[in-house]
């Protein structure tokens, strides 16, 4: 019986070792996306003279961006809302709802940015007015250089209360 | 001849045990006799076989990359390349809906028969796991066409997952293959959809069937032991005939739906373009639940209620402490189940109603200012005329022409093309005629809008595309 128990323990142990041996590269590679660093291309984009944008009327602007997507690096398009509130006071917001990532629309009748998914509403300053979103619209980094509006396209994590970059490069 | 066949079969039996295996399957004793109530399980099996077979053939034409996925489905549905590709995709698409409905029917039949009770608890749980795998298959399959619907539905679904504390964020990133939705999401969802989930499904199904054979059907509680035995029939052919007739009706219905409403392929996924994101209809209730709870209690809708519902289903065998299987003894557990289902149905209906309402009161659609590489064109003011024209364009034209004039439907005219510009400049009045009376490929809109509205669209939007000034 002693010999039988020894052999049983040996078989179980060897099988476990076999399992671990095979699992290490599998699990390691499966979890690689969590540690992968995004290069996060956010080169400045010139949206043109600030004075070209109408005061008080949000405009959706689509612009070319470099997109790194897995193995492919392509020229793609993303868009943002430009709101010019005063002569040179400009906000640029992502079109992505900070609740769940739907596409936010300007609703002129209600005078607010409105998400068609769960009816979150945001003011022209991006502040949340109502709805399930846990934060206001995400403002993009903006610079005004010699009257030209320059933004950087950044994506933020939806669904959480604080504004955090999707590529994890906050720090 | 007959003798030869018999000896051949005997030889086969001696070497493989095939006849014994067939008798084991065919002679299953159905206590209390065959019933129509038992057809839903085999209905699920037949639908699953259709999904597996159509899925295998579809996989031969599909390419899981953001570049190619949409185009590969477009080619698949091209009648000039194959007369059957479109139908096959429609069968697979609607098959998912049929499966979900059949799952509910099977679950309800099992619950009302009391088949989740001792000694069949493990079979109830393998059934719930199978249901979960089916919904997972539906969710992962929904992304594969890589059109706007697919993209935004998956984005919303994964964002809901992100809301789960601690594990939500990493789980979503693992499924996506990175921080955003893209190539690595498609390859992962494709692998899950065609390898991992079908494998889980087959394993769980084998377990489910083995457990079912161990305990047999759950006949009406009113039958006595004697009646159960005297009325007993074998599975083949008594129950099998009912199963096959039911399967014919179901598959007939699937063909009918697939022919009447072929699976739609919308514009290719484009995060820069606005889109009203909606999940597939059987996830509407989860989607709608998020409407009612604002921070700081938004987790009630996204986590608590769905969690309670799942917990209730898993715990049902423990919650039902009644002495007998009679329905009158189980009003509380069965009533709770029906109430939960009614709640799900009402929430689902709300989305349909709200969307119908929103379509009527559409806000004007902002036409995107497009910034080409190197240029800096932006701005422009919105007059009331322009706002109305944009709204009309959004409601009627956007089906086939994108908001920048690019064709969405492959037969649509490219409103940015030189040909169109030349035609528009030569005779703007002709544009109005085409909008109202239709053209070669274009439908007539004279019943939807007045001549003034058509003129407004032509002047404010179409001439803008043609002259390149937006």
Boltz contact constraints between the chains, C-beta under 6 A:
constraints:
  - contact:
      token1: [A, 33]
      token2: [B, 173]
      max_distance: 6.0
  - contact:
      token1: [A, 33]
      token2: [B, 177]
      max_distance: 6.0
  - contact:
      token1: [A, 33]
      token2: [B, 178]
      max_distance: 6.0
  - contact:
      token1: [A, 34]
      token2: [B, 170]
      max_distance: 6.0
  - contact:
      token1: [A, 34]
      token2: [B, 173]
      max_distance: 6.0
  - contact:
      token1: [A, 38]
      token2: [B, 179]
      max_distance: 6.0
  - contact:
      token1: [A, 46]
      token2: [B, 376]
      max_distance: 6.0
  - contact:
      token1: [A, 47]
      token2: [B, 378]
      max_distance: 6.0
  - contact:
      token1: [A, 48]
      token2: [B, 376]
      max_distance: 6.0
  - contact:
      token1: [A, 48]
      token2: [B, 378]
      max_distance: 6.0
  - contact:
      token1: [A, 52]
      token2: [B, 378]
      max_distance: 6.0
  - contact:
      token1: [A, 52]
      token2: [B, 379]
      max_distance: 6.0
  - contact:
      token1: [A, 53]
      token2: [B, 379]
      max_distance: 6.0
  - contact:
      token1: [A, 54]
      token2: [B, 381]
      max_distance: 6.0
  - contact:
      token1: [A, 57]
      token2: [B, 382]
      max_distance: 6.0
  - contact:
      token1: [A, 59]
      token2: [B, 369]
      max_distance: 6.0
  - contact:
      token1: [A, 60]
      token2: [B, 366]
      max_distance: 6.0
  - contact:
      token1: [A, 60]
      token2: [B, 368]
      max_distance: 6.0
  - contact:
      token1: [A, 61]
      token2: [B, 369]
      max_distance: 6.0
  - contact:
      token1: [A, 61]
      token2: [B, 371]
      max_distance: 6.0
  - contact:
      token1: [A, 61]
      token2: [B, 378]
      max_distance: 6.0
  - contact:
      token1: [A, 62]
      token2: [B, 272]
      max_distance: 6.0
  - contact:
      token1: [A, 62]
      token2: [B, 368]
      max_distance: 6.0
  - contact:
      token1: [A, 62]
      token2: [B, 370]
      max_distance: 6.0
  - contact:
      token1: [A, 63]
      token2: [B, 371]
      max_distance: 6.0
  - contact:
      token1: [A, 64]
      token2: [B, 373]
      max_distance: 6.0
  - contact:
      token1: [A, 69]
      token2: [B, 182]
      max_distance: 6.0
  - contact:
      token1: [A, 69]
      token2: [B, 183]
      max_distance: 6.0
  - contact:
      token1: [A, 70]
      token2: [B, 182]
      max_distance: 6.0
  - contact:
      token1: [A, 70]
      token2: [B, 183]
      max_distance: 6.0
  - contact:
      token1: [A, 70]
      token2: [B, 184]
      max_distance: 6.0
  - contact:
      token1: [A, 72]
      token2: [B, 183]
      max_distance: 6.0
  - contact:
      token1: [A, 77]
      token2: [B, 272]
      max_distance: 6.0
  - contact:
      token1: [A, 78]
      token2: [B, 272]
      max_distance: 6.0
  - contact:
      token1: [A, 79]
      token2: [B, 272]
      max_distance: 6.0
  - contact:
      token1: [A, 100]
      token2: [B, 156]
      max_distance: 6.0
  - contact:
      token1: [A, 100]
      token2: [B, 159]
      max_distance: 6.0
  - contact:
      token1: [A, 101]
      token2: [B, 155]
      max_distance: 6.0
  - contact:
      token1: [A, 101]
      token2: [B, 159]
      max_distance: 6.0
  - contact:
      token1: [A, 102]
      token2: [B, 277]
      max_distance: 6.0
  - contact:
      token1: [A, 103]
      token2: [B, 274]
      max_distance: 6.0
  - contact:
      token1: [A, 103]
      token2: [B, 275]
      max_distance: 6.0
  - contact:
      token1: [A, 105]
      token2: [B, 274]
      max_distance: 6.0
  - contact:
      token1: [A, 106]
      token2: [B, 366]
      max_distance: 6.0
  - contact:
      token1: [A, 107]
      token2: [B, 363]
      max_distance: 6.0
  - contact:
      token1: [A, 109]
      token2: [B, 363]
      max_distance: 6.0
  - contact:
      token1: [A, 116]
      token2: [B, 276]
      max_distance: 6.0
  - contact:
      token1: [A, 117]
      token2: [B, 277]
      max_distance: 6.0
  - contact:
      token1: [A, 118]
      token2: [B, 290]
      max_distance: 6.0
  - contact:
      token1: [A, 118]
      token2: [B, 291]
      max_distance: 6.0
  - contact:
      token1: [A, 132]
      token2: [B, 290]
      max_distance: 6.0
  - contact:
      token1: [A, 132]
      token2: [B, 294]
      max_distance: 6.0
  - contact:
      token1: [A, 132]
      token2: [B, 298]
      max_distance: 6.0
  - contact:
      token1: [A, 134]
      token2: [B, 295]
      max_distance: 6.0
  - contact:
      token1: [A, 158]
      token2: [B, 159]
      max_distance: 6.0
  - contact:
      token1: [A, 159]
      token2: [B, 159]
      max_distance: 6.0
  - contact:
      token1: [A, 159]
      token2: [B, 162]
      max_distance: 6.0
  - contact:
      token1: [A, 159]
      token2: [B, 163]
      max_distance: 6.0
  - contact:
      token1: [A, 166]
      token2: [B, 179]
      max_distance: 6.0
  - contact:
      token1: [A, 167]
      token2: [B, 179]
      max_distance: 6.0
